[in-house]
Every structure is written in C-alpha cells, then in structure tokens.
Amino acid sequence: MNKLYIGNLNENVTAEDLVKTFEDYKIPYSGQFLMKTGYAFVDCPDDQWAMKAIETFSGKVELHGKRIEVEHSVPKKQRTRKLQIRNIPPHLQWEVSLLLNTESETAVVNVTYGTREQARQAIQKLNGYQFENNALRVSYIPDETSDGDAQRGPDNGRRPGYGPRVNARQGSPGAGIPAKHQHADIPLRLLVPTQYVGAIIGKEGATIRNITKQTQSKIDVHRKENAGAAEKPISIHSTPEGCSSACRMILEIMHQEAKDTKTADEVPLKILAHNNFVGRLIGKEGRNLKKVEQDTDTKITISPLQDLTLYNPERTITVKGAIEACCLAEQEIMKKVREAYDNDIAAMNAPEQETVHVYIPAQAVGAIIGKKGQHIKQLSRFAGASIKIAPAETPDSKMRMVIVTGPPEAQFKAQGRIYGKLKEENFFGPKEEVKLETHIKVAAAAAGRVIGKGGKTVNELQNLTAAEVVVPREQTPDEQDQVIVKIIGHFYASQLAQRKIRDILTQVKQQQKGGMGGPPGQHPQNQSELGPHQVMPQEPRRK
C-alpha cells in the first residue's frame, strides 16, 4: 500500500509546503496532497518510495516549528495485529529474536501481536519512546486482506519474522492447542552470491515478483547490507511449503545464471540459522546432520562458532549436491530449526529463574552502573532480569561480581550487553576477545554428572563450546548443598556452556522426579580421574 498519512502538522501548513518538502528531499509522489486540519494524505508511486518517505521525514523534518510524522495510511478495517517498529539502534540486531531489515542507518522490525488490542496499545506506548537516544516510530503494516479477518480467525496471514506469536494457522489441526505442538512461521534465510542477485530480482523486479506470486511468499533481498560483500542475505516469509518452493526457484535461477555466465561449476545452497538452533540440528555426535546427509545424498558443512559476532548470531549451513537433493536437505534442515524454535517458545512460556555470577574488571563497574545508575537500570529493564553489583571482597579486589537473575532469554540479553559494554568502553584491546569468568551453582549431588566419568563430560563440554569449564575440587557445599561450576570464555562460548550444563541439571531433575535415575552423581572431591587442566586454584581471577 502506497498511501501515506502525514501527521503532527501545524495548522498553517499548506499543500504547497508539503510539495516543496517532498521535492527538496527528492521523494516522488502521485496526485495531490489531501489536506485536513493537522494532517494530510498523499500517494507514493510504490511501496519502496513510501518506506523511503517514512524513513526520511518521520520525526526528522520540521514544518512551521513542528516535526512531522509520516506513516502508512491504514483504514481502520485494515488495522490488524501487524506493526512496523522503526528507528531502532542498529547495534541491537543480535539482541532481538526477530529479523531486522537494516536498509537505513537504523533498523526496522516487523511484529505481529496476538490481538488487535495489543497492537493498538503497542502503538500508543512505543511510538516516540526514547530508546538509547532514538525515538522509536511505530505504525500499522497495511493488510489489504483483513476485511474478513474476524471470520478467518486471528492467524490467517504470514508473519514477517521471528515474533511473539506462534498461533496455529487457520484451518490447521493445531488451532487452540499449546504452542509447542504448532509449526513456527519463521522465515527461511538464504545467503546468495552478490553476482546472482540481479538475476534473482529480474528486470524491474519481474522475476522476484513471479517467485512471490507462485509461492505465496514475501521475499526480502537485503541488497544494502554489508556493502561490497561477496554474498547477500535473502529472507523468505511464508509457510514451510512456500519457503521451500521459493528456495527451489531461487536455486534454479542461480544454477542457470552460473551456467550462462560460466562463473561457477557448482552453486551450493547456503542457509542462515541462528546459533541457538544449530546444536539441535547437528544432534548428539552429529547424528542428526549425518542422517540428513544420508537421506538426501548431500554434503553439509556448518560455519564454525568462531565466525559468530555479537551482531551476527547466525551460522551458515552450506549444502552441496544436485538441485533436487539440496531442496530435500533444506526441508529437513528447516524442519529441525522450526522444531527447535517451537521448543524454545514453549520453554519461554514458563521460564525458570536462573542466577549467574559474572566477574568483570573492578574498573569497569562504573561503566556498567552508568551515571546515577541509569545504565544498569536500563539494562535490567531491557533484559527482564535483576542485575546487581556485589560489594568488593577487599579494597584492592581486581574483579567484581555481577549477579544476574532471570530466565534463559534474560540471561542471554543481560550477559551479552555486559560483554558488549566492556568491549565498547575499551576494557579489552581492539583485537582482543572479551573473555569473562562466570559462575553457576549446581547441586552437589549433580556435580558429578557435569564432570562425568573420568572427566569425560566436562572435556566434551570444553571441546564443544570452546569455553573452559571447571568444577574445582577443593570446595565445600554451601548451606543449600550447592557447589560452583566456573565457565571462562567469550560470550557465545560461555552461553553455550551454560545452556549445556543447565540441560544436564534438567535431566538429573527429571530422573529424580521419575525415579529413573541410576546412582546419584558423585561429589567432585570423589572424582579420581580429573585431569589437572580441569582444576583451578581458588578464585584465580579475583585476587
């Protein structure tokens, strides 16, 4: 939809003023400006120019002393549950489980709420909200098929990204049942060679429109991301079947283009997936991935953890084989990813509170707290976690303990921000990786399960996560009969290790509840085969 609403106009603003403003910024429009008291309407040639106008003008341009607001003009009957949130600080990409479109200097995210009322409240509360010196801009996403929305049910329509909604699609047998039994409407993300992007889009966008129409998909080609990069991401929003169909068509176009231009003998399929899901795709000892390879006659590799950054939490899954084989592999891979996403959403609905102790340099405490405590308060609100700085144990302590309490998602956000702040404030060198020590407490009876027979489990943890995992021998259980597990590593290594240890503890609890457990785990002092690399002097980083 190309019609724009222009609000917050001074009563003295005329159509001529708006014409001059649009011409000054070289934003084309069609027809005339329809002027009302305090607002106006105008049409743009297409969606892209409408979005360009919103990004250029909204909250940024003044007319007669007032900053104008520009957004899509959406009739009431089309105001459903879909919102677009703009002007998000771009460095927050890694913190949001939604896909971000960074076509401009700030990020944009599309969200689908559970009800129209929730969407209406979100617009009222978020529009203009100051977040890290950015005023958020929120508007409805036009839904021209929403006239019969009430008859079709609340979830007929595609979600453009990872969002808070996981309702069953209309007509599906899962309608009304818990979220864990439903298919997540998450996008398929591809990485394609930049040289083939033109062929995928086609002359004046004809090819990609054809793909969109045939597969009932919404396809975003992120051409402006990573200027000069050899590869560009493409996001496909549709049903699983629609995503797979669009993937096949794009893969066929790339193969044909490579053949016509003689630029490559082989064009692999590259899928982007959030690191949180990749472990479950691989499976224990790589069994899941090996099965997909065997079933589809493909060769699959996954980019290493070391390639992850704070701002890019996605890993690249490269599939090599014939077109048909690659398409089958895509279906199996995305099935695993969607299952992992569904399971995570189900777990988030009843989050278990966790406490983690993060040790930071003593001189960094001021940066974490911020002026008058503003930064730590903002961080706590953002993450949904309790964050406290423990008093120094001695006047000359070089390390200070940050106590983070909250569910897994909150831990990820809070700890990620702490790592990021230390890097941002130059407490680590420009080429130095931020590595911190974190402590989690486990029941003394379960510590042996973390270590494993002869240290096998803890060794596997270290190899898998690239973090140092230590259960010190010489420690006495506290009053709650708990002991400390130490984790040292960069952010993603630490997070993965924490999750794996929590998984072990969950298994122990389940076995205890179900009476299925074997002998209780031994206390670490009783482990006779711990290698010296698993034992650390007491509190080495806090002296």
C-alpha positions as CSV (number, residue, x, y, z in Angstrom):
1,M,0.0,0.0,0.0
2,N,1.4,3.4,-1.1
3,K,-0.8,5.9,0.6
4,L,0.8,7.9,3.3
5,Y,-0.6,9.7,6.4
6,I,1.3,12.9,7.3
7,G,0.5,14.0,10.9
8,N,1.5,16.5,13.6
9,L,1.1,19.3,11.1
10,N,1.0,22.9,12.2
11,E,-2.4,24.4,11.2
12,N,-0.6,26.9,8.9
13,V,1.0,24.1,6.8
14,T,-0.3,24.2,3.2
15,A,-0.2,21.7,0.3
16,E,2.5,23.9,-1.3
17,D,4.6,23.5,1.8
18,L,4.4,19.7,1.5
19,V,5.1,19.8,-2.2
20,K,8.2,21.8,-1.6
21,T,9.3,19.5,1.2
22,F,8.9,16.3,-0.9
23,E,10.7,18.0,-3.9
24,D,13.6,19.2,-1.7
25,Y,14.2,15.6,-0.5
26,K,13.6,14.2,-4.0
27,I,10.7,12.0,-2.8
28,P,8.3,11.4,-5.7
29,Y,4.5,11.4,-5.1
30,S,1.4,11.0,-7.3
31,G,-1.7,13.0,-7.3
32,Q,-2.4,15.9,-4.9
33,F,-2.0,16.3,-1.2
34,L,-5.3,15.9,0.6
35,M,-5.2,18.4,3.4
36,K,-7.0,18.1,6.7
37,T,-6.7,20.1,9.9
38,G,-3.4,18.9,11.5
39,Y,-2.8,16.1,9.0
40,A,-2.8,15.2,5.3
41,F,-2.7,12.3,2.9
42,V,-0.7,11.6,-0.3
43,D,0.1,8.6,-2.6
44,C,3.6,7.4,-3.4
45,P,4.5,5.6,-6.7
46,D,5.2,2.3,-4.9
47,D,6.0,0.6,-1.6
48,Q,9.7,1.4,-1.7
49,W,9.2,5.1,-2.1
50,A,6.5,5.1,0.6
51,M,9.1,3.5,3.0
52,K,11.7,6.0,1.9
53,A,9.4,8.9,2.7
54,I,8.7,7.4,6.1
55,E,12.4,7.0,6.9
56,T,13.3,10.4,5.5
57,F,10.5,12.6,7.1
58,S,9.0,10.9,10.2
59,G,10.2,12.7,13.3
60,K,13.1,14.3,11.4
61,V,11.8,17.2,9.4
62,E,10.2,20.3,10.8
63,L,7.4,22.4,9.2
64,H,6.4,25.6,10.9
65,G,8.1,24.6,14.1
66,K,6.6,21.0,14.4
67,R,8.3,17.7,13.5
68,I,6.0,15.9,11.1
69,E,5.0,12.3,11.5
70,V,4.7,10.1,8.4
71,E,3.4,6.6,8.3
72,H,1.3,4.2,6.1
73,S,-2.3,5.4,5.9
74,V,-4.2,2.3,7.1
75,P,-8.1,2.3,7.2
76,K,-9.5,1.1,10.5
77,K,-10.8,-2.1,9.0
78,Q,-7.2,-3.0,7.9
79,R,-5.6,-2.2,11.3
80,T,-5.0,-5.7,12.4
81,R,-2.1,-7.0,14.5
82,K,0.9,-6.2,12.3
83,L,3.1,-3.3,13.3
84,Q,6.4,-2.0,12.0
85,I,8.9,-0.6,14.5
86,R,11.5,1.8,13.0
87,N,14.4,3.9,14.2
88,I,15.8,1.0,16.3
89,P,19.5,1.4,17.1
90,P,21.3,-0.9,14.6
91,H,23.7,-2.5,17.0
92,L,20.7,-4.2,18.8
93,Q,20.3,-6.7,16.0
94,W,21.9,-9.5,17.9
95,E,19.6,-9.0,20.9
96,V,16.3,-9.4,19.0
97,S,14.9,-12.7,18.0
98,L,13.2,-11.0,15.1
99,L,14.7,-10.4,11.7
100,L,15.9,-6.9,11.2
101,N,16.0,-5.0,7.9
102,T,18.9,-2.6,8.1
103,E,18.2,-0.8,4.8
104,S,18.9,2.5,6.5
105,E,21.2,3.6,9.3
106,T,18.7,2.4,11.9
107,A,17.0,-0.9,12.0
108,V,13.4,-1.8,11.2
109,V,11.4,-4.8,12.6
110,N,8.0,-6.2,11.8
111,V,6.0,-7.7,14.6
112,T,2.6,-9.5,14.7
113,Y,0.8,-9.2,18.0
114,G,-1.7,-11.7,19.4
115,T,-4.7,-9.4,19.2
116,R,-5.7,-6.1,17.6
117,E,-6.0,-4.5,21.1
118,Q,-2.4,-5.5,21.9
119,A,-1.2,-3.9,18.7
120,R,-3.2,-0.7,19.4
121,Q,-1.7,-0.5,22.9
122,A,1.8,-1.1,21.5
123,I,1.4,1.8,19.1
124,Q,0.3,4.1,21.9
125,K,3.1,3.2,24.3
126,L,6.0,2.7,21.9
127,N,5.5,5.5,19.3
128,G,8.0,8.2,20.2
129,Y,9.5,6.2,23.1
130,Q,13.1,7.2,23.6
131,F,15.5,4.2,23.4
132,E,19.2,4.9,23.6
133,N,18.7,8.4,22.1
134,N,16.5,7.0,19.3
135,A,12.8,7.9,19.2
136,L,11.0,4.7,18.1
137,R,8.5,5.0,15.3
138,V,5.6,2.6,15.2
139,S,2.9,2.2,12.6
140,Y,0.5,-0.4,11.3
141,I,1.5,-2.6,8.4
142,P,-1.4,-2.4,5.9
143,D,-3.2,-5.7,5.5
144,E,-5.4,-5.5,2.5
145,T,-6.8,-8.9,3.1
146,S,-8.1,-8.1,6.5
147,D,-11.7,-7.3,5.7
148,G,-12.7,-10.8,6.6
149,D,-10.2,-11.2,9.4
150,A,-12.8,-11.9,12.1
151,Q,-14.3,-14.7,10.0
152,R,-11.0,-16.3,9.1
153,G,-9.6,-16.4,12.6
154,P,-6.7,-14.5,14.2
155,D,-3.8,-16.0,12.4
156,N,-4.5,-16.0,8.7
157,G,-1.6,-14.2,7.3
158,R,2.2,-14.6,7.3
159,R,4.4,-13.3,10.0
160,P,7.4,-11.4,8.5
161,G,9.9,-12.6,11.1
162,Y,10.6,-14.3,14.4
163,G,7.9,-12.7,16.5
164,P,6.0,-13.2,19.8
165,R,3.2,-15.0,18.1
166,V,3.0,-18.8,17.4
167,N,-0.7,-19.2,17.0
168,A,-1.9,-22.0,14.7
169,R,-2.7,-21.1,11.2
170,Q,-6.4,-21.0,10.3
171,G,-7.7,-24.4,9.4
172,S,-4.8,-26.3,11.0
173,P,-5.5,-29.1,13.4
174,G,-3.3,-27.4,16.0
175,A,-5.7,-24.5,16.5
176,G,-6.2,-23.8,20.1
177,I,-3.6,-26.2,21.4
178,P,-0.4,-25.3,23.3
179,A,2.3,-23.6,21.2
180,K,4.8,-26.4,21.4
181,H,2.5,-28.5,19.1
182,Q,2.3,-25.9,16.4
183,H,4.6,-25.1,13.4
184,A,6.5,-21.9,13.8
185,D,6.0,-19.4,10.9
186,I,9.7,-18.5,10.9
187,P,11.5,-17.3,7.7
188,L,13.9,-19.2,5.6
189,R,17.2,-17.2,5.3
190,L,19.5,-17.8,2.4
191,L,22.9,-16.4,1.6
192,V,23.4,-15.9,-2.2
193,P,26.4,-14.7,-4.2
194,T,26.0,-11.0,-4.9
195,Q,26.7,-11.6,-8.6
196,Y,23.4,-13.6,-8.9
197,V,21.2,-11.1,-7.0
198,G,20.3,-9.2,-10.3
199,A,19.1,-12.4,-11.9
200,I,17.0,-13.3,-8.9
201,I,15.3,-9.9,-8.9
202,G,15.0,-9.7,-12.7
203,K,14.3,-6.8,-14.9
204,E,12.3,-4.2,-12.9
205,G,11.7,-6.9,-10.3
206,A,9.8,-9.2,-12.6
207,T,11.5,-12.4,-11.6
208,I,11.1,-12.0,-7.9
209,R,7.5,-10.9,-8.3
210,N,6.9,-14.1,-10.2
211,I,8.5,-16.1,-7.4
212,T,6.5,-14.3,-4.8
213,K,3.2,-14.8,-6.6
214,Q,3.8,-18.5,-7.4
215,T,4.9,-19.5,-3.9
216,Q,2.7,-17.1,-1.9
217,S,5.8,-15.7,-0.2
218,K,7.1,-12.4,0.9
219,I,10.8,-12.2,-0.1
220,D,13.3,-9.5,1.1
221,V,16.6,-9.2,-0.7
222,H,18.9,-7.3,1.6
223,R,21.0,-5.7,-1.1
224,K,22.3,-2.8,1.1
225,E,23.5,-5.0,3.9
226,N,27.3,-5.4,4.1
227,A,28.2,-3.1,1.2
228,G,30.8,-4.7,-1.0
229,A,30.3,-8.2,0.4
230,A,30.5,-11.2,-1.9
231,E,27.2,-12.6,-0.6
232,K,23.8,-11.1,0.3
233,P,21.1,-12.5,2.6
234,I,17.6,-13.2,1.4
235,S,14.6,-13.7,3.8
236,I,11.6,-15.7,2.6
237,H,8.5,-15.4,4.7
238,S,5.8,-18.0,4.1
239,T,4.5,-21.4,5.1
240,P,7.2,-24.1,5.2
241,E,5.9,-25.3,1.8
242,G,6.0,-21.8,0.4
243,C,9.6,-21.2,1.7
244,S,10.8,-24.5,0.1
245,S,9.2,-23.7,-3.2
246,A,10.7,-20.2,-3.3
247,C,14.1,-21.7,-2.3
248,R,13.9,-24.2,-5.2
249,M,13.1,-21.4,-7.7
250,I,16.0,-19.2,-6.4
251,L,18.4,-22.1,-6.5
252,E,17.4,-23.0,-10.1
253,I,17.9,-19.3,-11.2
254,M,21.4,-19.3,-9.6
255,H,22.4,-22.6,-11.3
256,Q,21.2,-21.3,-14.7
257,E,23.0,-18.0,-14.2
258,A,26.2,-19.7,-13.3
259,K,25.8,-21.9,-16.4
260,D,25.1,-19.0,-18.7
261,T,27.9,-16.8,-17.4
262,K,30.3,-19.7,-16.8
263,T,31.2,-18.2,-13.4
264,A,31.0,-21.3,-11.3
265,D,30.9,-25.1,-11.8
266,E,28.9,-25.6,-8.6
267,V,26.5,-23.3,-6.7
268,P,25.8,-24.6,-3.2
269,L,22.7,-23.8,-1.2
270,K,23.6,-21.7,1.9
271,I,21.1,-21.4,4.7
272,L,21.4,-19.0,7.6
273,A,20.2,-20.2,11.0
274,H,20.5,-18.7,14.5
275,N,23.2,-20.3,16.5
276,N,20.7,-21.2,19.2
277,F,19.1,-23.8,16.9
278,V,22.2,-25.2,15.2
279,G,23.2,-27.5,18.1
280,R,19.9,-29.3,17.9
281,L,20.2,-29.5,14.1
282,I,23.6,-31.2,14.4
283,G,22.5,-33.6,17.2
284,K,24.5,-35.6,19.6
285,E,27.8,-36.6,18.0
286,G,26.5,-35.1,14.7
287,R,23.9,-37.8,14.3
288,N,21.0,-35.6,13.1
289,L,23.2,-33.9,10.4
290,K,24.6,-37.2,9.2
291,K,21.1,-38.6,8.8
292,V,20.1,-35.6,6.7
293,E,23.2,-36.0,4.5
294,Q,22.5,-39.7,4.1
295,D,18.8,-39.3,3.4
296,T,19.3,-36.5,0.8
297,D,22.6,-37.5,-0.7
298,T,24.2,-34.2,0.1
299,K,27.3,-32.9,1.8
300,I,26.6,-30.4,4.6
301,T,29.0,-28.2,6.5
302,I,28.3,-25.5,9.1
303,S,30.4,-22.4,9.7
304,P,32.4,-22.5,13.0
305,L,31.5,-20.8,16.2
306,Q,34.5,-18.6,15.9
307,D,32.8,-16.8,13.0
308,L,30.0,-15.5,15.2
309,T,30.0,-12.0,16.4
310,L,27.9,-10.0,18.9
311,Y,26.0,-8.5,16.0
312,N,25.8,-11.6,13.8
313,P,24.4,-14.7,15.7
314,E,23.7,-16.6,12.5
315,R,25.7,-19.6,11.3
316,T,26.0,-20.6,7.6
317,I,24.8,-24.1,6.7
318,T,26.3,-25.0,3.3
319,V,24.6,-27.8,1.3
320,K,26.3,-29.3,-1.7
321,G,24.6,-31.6,-4.2
322,A,22.1,-31.7,-7.0
323,I,19.3,-29.2,-7.0
324,E,16.7,-31.8,-6.0
325,A,19.0,-33.1,-3.3
326,C,19.7,-29.6,-1.9
327,C,15.9,-28.9,-1.8
328,L,15.2,-32.0,0.2
329,A,18.0,-31.1,2.6
330,E,16.5,-27.6,3.0
331,Q,13.2,-29.1,4.0
332,E,14.9,-31.4,6.6
333,I,17.1,-28.6,8.0
334,M,14.3,-26.1,8.4
335,K,12.1,-28.8,9.9
336,K,14.7,-29.2,12.7
337,V,15.1,-25.4,13.0
338,R,11.4,-24.9,13.4
339,E,11.1,-27.6,15.9
340,A,13.9,-26.0,17.9
341,Y,12.2,-22.6,17.7
342,D,8.8,-24.1,18.9
343,N,10.5,-25.8,21.8
344,D,12.3,-22.6,22.8
345,I,9.0,-20.6,22.7
346,A,7.3,-23.3,24.8
347,A,10.1,-23.2,27.3
348,M,9.9,-19.4,27.5
349,N,6.2,-19.5,28.4
350,A,7.2,-20.9,31.8
351,P,10.7,-19.6,32.3
352,E,12.8,-20.9,35.2
353,Q,14.7,-18.3,37.1
354,E,18.5,-18.7,36.9
355,T,21.3,-16.9,38.8
356,V,24.6,-16.4,37.2
357,H,27.6,-14.6,38.7
358,V,29.7,-12.7,36.0
359,Y,33.1,-11.4,37.0
360,I,34.2,-8.1,35.5
361,P,37.3,-5.9,36.0
362,A,36.8,-3.7,39.0
363,Q,37.5,-0.5,37.0
364,A,34.5,-1.4,34.7
365,V,31.9,-1.2,37.4
366,G,31.2,2.5,36.8
367,A,30.6,1.8,33.1
368,I,28.1,-0.9,33.9
369,I,26.2,1.1,36.5
370,G,26.2,4.4,34.5
371,K,25.5,7.9,35.6
372,K,23.2,7.8,38.6
373,G,22.6,4.1,37.9
374,Q,20.9,4.8,34.6
375,H,22.7,2.2,32.5
376,I,22.2,-0.7,34.9
377,K,18.5,0.2,35.3
378,Q,18.0,0.4,31.5
379,L,19.9,-2.9,31.1
380,S,17.7,-4.6,33.7
381,R,14.5,-3.3,32.0
382,F,15.7,-4.3,28.6
383,A,16.8,-7.8,29.6
384,G,13.9,-8.5,32.0
385,A,16.5,-9.6,34.6
386,S,17.6,-8.5,38.1
387,I,21.2,-7.2,37.9
388,K,23.2,-6.3,40.9
389,I,26.9,-5.5,41.6
390,A,28.2,-7.3,44.7
391,P,30.4,-5.3,47.1
392,A,34.1,-5.7,46.7
393,E,35.5,-8.5,48.9
394,T,38.7,-6.5,49.6
395,P,39.6,-2.8,48.9
396,D,42.1,-3.9,46.3
397,S,40.0,-6.5,44.6
398,K,40.7,-6.5,40.8
399,M,37.4,-8.3,39.9
400,R,33.9,-7.6,40.9
401,M,30.9,-9.9,40.8
402,V,27.7,-9.0,38.8
403,I,24.7,-11.0,39.9
404,V,22.3,-11.7,37.1
405,T,18.9,-13.3,38.0
406,G,16.3,-14.2,35.3
407,P,15.2,-16.8,32.8
408,P,17.4,-18.0,30.0
409,E,16.4,-15.3,27.5
410,A,17.1,-12.6,30.0
411,Q,20.4,-14.1,30.9
412,F,21.4,-14.1,27.2
413,K,20.4,-10.4,26.8
414,A,21.9,-9.2,30.1
415,Q,25.2,-11.0,29.8
416,G,25.5,-10.1,26.1
417,R,25.1,-6.4,27.0
418,I,27.7,-6.7,29.7
419,Y,30.2,-8.3,27.3
420,G,29.4,-5.6,24.7
421,K,29.8,-2.7,27.2
422,L,33.2,-3.9,28.2
423,K,34.4,-4.0,24.6
424,E,32.7,-0.7,23.8
425,E,34.4,1.0,26.7
426,N,37.9,-0.4,25.7
427,F,38.5,-2.5,28.8
428,F,39.8,-5.0,26.2
429,G,42.1,-4.3,23.3
430,P,40.7,-3.7,19.7
431,K,41.8,-7.1,18.6
432,E,41.4,-8.8,22.0
433,E,38.4,-11.1,22.5
434,V,36.3,-10.3,25.6
435,K,36.6,-13.4,27.8
436,L,34.9,-13.4,31.3
437,E,34.6,-15.8,34.1
438,T,31.0,-16.8,35.1
439,H,29.9,-19.0,37.9
440,I,26.7,-21.0,38.2
441,K,25.7,-23.1,41.2
442,V,24.7,-26.7,40.9
443,A,23.5,-29.3,43.5
444,A,26.5,-31.1,45.0
445,A,24.9,-34.4,44.1
446,A,24.7,-33.3,40.4
447,A,28.2,-32.0,40.1
448,G,29.5,-35.5,39.2
449,R,27.2,-35.6,36.2
450,V,28.7,-32.3,35.0
451,I,32.2,-33.8,35.3
452,G,31.3,-37.2,34.0
453,K,33.2,-40.5,34.5
454,G,36.9,-39.7,34.4
455,G,36.1,-36.1,33.4
456,K,34.6,-37.2,30.1
457,T,31.5,-34.9,30.2
458,V,33.5,-31.8,31.2
459,N,36.0,-32.5,28.5
460,E,33.3,-32.8,25.9
461,L,31.7,-29.6,27.1
462,Q,35.0,-27.8,26.7
463,N,35.6,-29.2,23.2
464,L,32.0,-28.4,22.1
465,T,31.7,-24.9,23.5
466,A,35.3,-23.6,23.2
467,A,34.9,-22.4,26.9
468,E,36.9,-23.5,29.9
469,V,34.6,-25.4,32.2
470,V,35.9,-26.1,35.7
471,V,34.5,-27.8,38.8
472,P,37.1,-27.0,41.5
473,R,37.9,-30.0,43.8
474,E,38.5,-28.1,47.0
475,Q,35.2,-26.5,47.7
476,T,32.6,-27.2,50.4
477,P,28.9,-27.2,49.5
478,D,27.0,-24.1,50.8
479,E,24.0,-24.1,53.1
480,Q,21.8,-25.1,50.1
481,D,24.2,-28.0,49.4
482,Q,25.4,-26.4,46.1
483,V,28.8,-26.1,44.6
484,I,30.2,-23.8,41.9
485,V,30.9,-24.5,38.3
486,K,33.2,-22.0,36.6
487,I,33.0,-21.1,32.9
488,I,35.6,-18.9,31.2
489,G,35.3,-17.8,27.6
490,H,33.9,-15.4,25.0
491,F,30.2,-14.6,25.0
492,Y,28.9,-17.3,22.8
493,A,31.2,-20.0,24.2
494,S,30.0,-19.1,27.7
495,Q,26.3,-19.1,26.7
496,L,26.6,-22.4,25.1
497,A,28.4,-23.9,28.1
498,Q,25.8,-22.5,30.5
499,R,22.9,-24.0,28.4
500,K,24.6,-27.4,28.2
501,I,25.2,-27.5,31.9
502,R,21.5,-26.4,32.6
503,D,20.4,-29.3,30.2
504,I,22.4,-31.8,32.3
505,L,20.8,-30.4,35.5
506,T,17.4,-30.6,34.0
507,Q,18.0,-34.3,33.0
508,V,19.1,-35.0,36.6
509,K,15.9,-33.4,38.0
510,Q,13.7,-35.3,35.6
511,Q,15.3,-38.6,36.5
512,Q,14.9,-37.8,40.2
513,K,11.2,-37.0,39.7
514,G,10.5,-40.0,37.6
515,G,12.6,-42.4,39.7
516,M,14.6,-43.4,36.7
517,G,18.0,-42.2,37.8
518,G,20.9,-44.5,38.4
519,P,23.3,-43.9,41.2
520,P,23.4,-40.3,42.3
521,G,26.2,-38.1,40.9
522,Q,29.3,-38.1,43.0
523,H,30.7,-35.1,44.7
524,P,33.6,-33.7,42.7
525,Q,36.1,-34.5,45.6
526,N,35.4,-38.2,44.9
527,Q,36.4,-38.0,41.2
528,S,39.7,-39.7,40.9
529,E,40.4,-39.2,37.2
530,L,40.1,-35.4,36.8
531,G,42.9,-34.1,34.7
532,P,45.0,-31.2,36.1
533,H,43.6,-28.9,33.3
534,Q,40.2,-29.2,34.9
535,V,41.3,-28.0,38.3
536,M,42.0,-24.3,39.1
537,P,43.3,-22.6,42.2
538,Q,40.6,-21.0,44.2
539,E,39.4,-17.7,42.7
540,P,42.4,-17.0,40.5
541,R,40.8,-14.1,38.7
542,R,39.5,-12.3,41.8
543,K,42.7,-11.6,43.7
